[in-house]
């Protein structure tokens, strides 16, 4: 009986604690892309700026423009996303989604068998993100899971890259 009482007490304390959302957050995420993000919170919206590496982990890099080319794995990605969010569970969790733009810099090999010949490929296009963020009680830390995608418009039109990341943020 004591176990049920303490479990219920713990659950009620989790649902009644308030979120640690502040006006700003800085975080680190692992996945596709891996990097750091800076987030500015508003009343029901926010702006997220991310910088990281875009590895192509979730996407086969082969046949980027032709049948015998290769898009180099590691590159730099810059992403800016305008977010809308909905608080849930007494502000302990928040669901969010948004749209933005992404800019990438990766190596491009016109012939995948000749790795000594390459160019730097700068690409850009729209991105979309959706996620869940959980705020720990009495700590300025949050855990998040987010996914989405990036559709390259230049130089390869409609080349899709999926995104999936988990991470931690410090809210201040």
N, C-alpha and C positions, 0 to 999 in steps of 0.2 A: 504494500500500500504506500509506503514511503517513496518508493521508486516512481510511482505514478504521480504522487504529489509533487516531487521535485522536478519531474519531467514537465508537468503542466506549468509549474512556476517558471521554469527555464523558457518554455515556449512563450508564455505571456510576457516575460521580460524582453524576449527577442522582438515580439510584435509591438510592444509598447515603447521601445527605445526610439529615439529620433535619429535621423540620418546625420552624417557628419559633412554633408555637402556645404561647401563654402563658396567663395566666388571664383577660386582658381584651383587647378589640380595639375600636378605633373606626374607622369607615370612611365612605366616601362612595359612593353608588350612583347610576347614571344609568338611566333607563328609567321604568317604571311601578310604583311611585312613584319619584321622584327625591328623594334626601335623605341624611340621615346615620343611621348605626346604631351602637349600642353593644352589644357582645356580651360576655357572661360565660361562659367555658368551664368545664365540669366534666370528669369523667373520660370519659364517653361521651355527655354531654348538654350543653345550653347554654341560655341565655336571650338573645334578641335583641330589643332595643327600637329601633324606627325612627321617625323623624319626618321628614316630607317633604311634597312637593306631589303631589297626585293629579290628573292632568290629563285622564284619560279617553282617552289616546292610543291605547290598544289596543281601545277600546270606543266604539261610536257612542253619543253622548250624547242623541240624539233619542229621543223617546217614552219618557221616564222613567216617568211615571205615566199620562199620557193621550196621545192622538195628536198634540196640538198644543203640548206643553210642551217644555222643554229643561233639562237639568241643566248648570249652568255648568261650564266646563272646569276652571279652576284652583281647587284647594282644598287644605286641610291634612289630612294623614293621620297618625294615630298607630297604630302596630302593635306588639303584644307577642306574641312567638312562643316557645314552648318547643320546643327542638330536640333531636333524637337524631342522632348522627353516627357514621360508620364511617371510621377512618383507612385509607388505601390507599397503595400505592407507598412503603413504608417511611416512612409519616407525611408524605410530601410533598404528598399530596392527601387531601381528605376529602369524602365524600359525606354530605349531611345532609338531613333532612326534619323537619317539625314542624307543629304546629297552634297557633293563637292567636286573638286577637281584634283587630279593627281598628275605629277610630273616625275618621270623616271629617267635615269641614265644607266644604260647597260651596254656591254660589249655585244657587237653583232658580227658574226662570222659568216661571210657569204658562202663559204664552203666549209662544212663541219669537219672535213678531213684535214684541212690546212689551218691549224690554230695560230700560225704566225701572221696571218693576214686577217685583220679585224678593223672595225671602225667603232666609234662610240655612238650609240644609238640613243638619241633623246626622243622621248615619246610623251604624249599627253592625251588626256581625255577625261570624261566624267567618271565619278565614282559614287557608290552608294554604300551606306553602312547601317547596320541594325545591331543592337546589343542589349545586354542586361548588365547592370552594375549593382553590386551588393555592398552596402556600407556596414562596417563593423561597429558594434556598440562601443561608445566611449573612446574610440580611436579615430584619428583623422585619415584612416586608410580605407580604401575600397578595392574590391576585386571585380574584374569585368571579363566578359566573354563577348566578342563581337565578330560579326561576319559580314560579308558583302561582296562587292566586285568592282572591278575597274574595266572600263571599255576604252581601249586605245582608239583614238581617232587619227592621230598622226604619229608616225608615218604609215602604220598599217591600220587601215580602217576596220573597225569592228573586231579587233583582236581582244578577246575576253580573258581576264585574269581574275580568278576567285581570290578572296581575302578571308582569312580566319585567324583570329588572335585571342590570347588570354593574357591577362596582366594585372598589375597592381598600380593604384594611384595614391598619391599623398595629397590630401585636400587642405588648402590653407586660405 
